Amino acid sequence: MNHFLKMVSRSCGRNSLIRVVAIAAAGSGLFYGSSNPDSKTRISLSIPATLHESVLVQRQMSQSFTPHSPFISSDCWQFGNVSLVSSRVNPASSGSIKKEYPVTEEAPVKEETTGDVKDGKDSCCRCLGRDTIANAAARVCPAVVNLSAPREFLGILSGRGIGSGAIVDADGTILTCAHVVVDFHGSRALPKGKVDVTLQDGRTFEGTVLNADFHSDIAIVKINSKTPLPAAKLGTSSKLCPGDWVVAMGCPHYLQNTVTAGIVSCVDRKSSDLGLGGMRREYLQTDCAINAGNSGGPLVNIDGEIVGVNIMKVAAADGLSFAVPIDSAAKIIEQFKKNGRVVRPWLGLKMLDLNDMIIAQLKERDPSFPNVKSGILVPVVTPGSPAHLAGFLPSDVVIKFDGKPVQSITEIIEIMGDRVGEPLKVVVQRANDQLVTLTVIPEEANPDM
């Protein structure tokens, strides 16, 4: 082996053909590298399928290569920064697994075992690297704005409130929190006058509040510019999971271009869990640092997409901040465009999602409880409500809504949308497995509820 390495070291030249063959772990694998001035450098790794450990090559480009193997110690190997990691191989597979990776910036990687072609840049898009947070913030940062609105008390101007927002359309549409830009008396929005908008590049505009919703705390502000405006991309909050990395951006205490990072703690924190009455709402809970002035700022995933609107924190606790999911905010924006306001249907039902454990407990308490595997339990029916007039009874289990099987309250809310005054067929299962079909006509919810 020493003689072999000496021959290799003599032959190492910048323009010469380099061929290095290393036999590792008593013939367990073969590593082959070649460099030729007339062809692209390629690396091949051939491993017998009987092994339980395979070596994968990650294409990470740099100008130097520092081998970790004790078999090779040469400084003249100049075809990129290649790292080797272990991965499990199915011992039952037949033949050898062979992967070939061209060491080029744009070339795709083909997995011969599956036939899938993956771009080398995106092969580990969910991994957290050195620049992951910085890149995510850089994509959204130009679109983050500082908002300043007049604050009144008993009709007397008492200063200005601060908040944040994000430009979500190049025409100057800004997504933010309602409490930042309007005052509410009950559920009626009282305009705070014009809103001062400051961009990250120092430009200032006078913004107009187009729409604001009290219950969701979402508002839209519009600015006009003769020059192009940066806009952030909206993502999908439904794809988030507890533990996912997120970035909170905004202008706390007038400190523009502030970035904090953390993880998602809960994807569906109920408003009732936070002691907030009224209509049912759900929030993203994170441990990002949120302070006064962050309200309305974007919550961003590691792909640089807005997945939430930062709205509040627990004042006496660290690591407890909350955001409106962007999926909910997007629906509110659509209703703003369609109706000029948010229309919420009301049935008059208290509902509870069922699972195996809850069903087993209810069956233990009452043997006549319907034999269902899923559904939505109705523990309370509001007297005089549309549901009461339709014939709903406490202990009903909703299994179909508008002809579609349902397993969660969220599904019912999505089906209803803004359908007010439209008859909906609902199938419920009652004690002793009695099936009943009811017709309910939703009413528009009282905005003061």
Helices and strands as residue ranges (DSSP letters): H 2-11, E 18-24, E 29-36, E 39-47, E 53-60, E 81-88, E 97-102, E 108-110, E 117-119, H 132-140, G 141-143, E 144-153, E 156-169, E 173-177, H 178-181, E 182-185, E 188-191, E 195-199, E 204-213, E 218-222, E 233-234, G 237-239, E 245-250, G 252-254, E 258-270, G 271-274, E 282-286, E 298-301, E 305-313, E 321-325, H 326-339, E 345-346, E 349-353, H 356-365, E 376-381, H 386-390, E 396-401, E 404-405, H 409-416, E 424-430, G 431-433, E 434-440, E 443-444
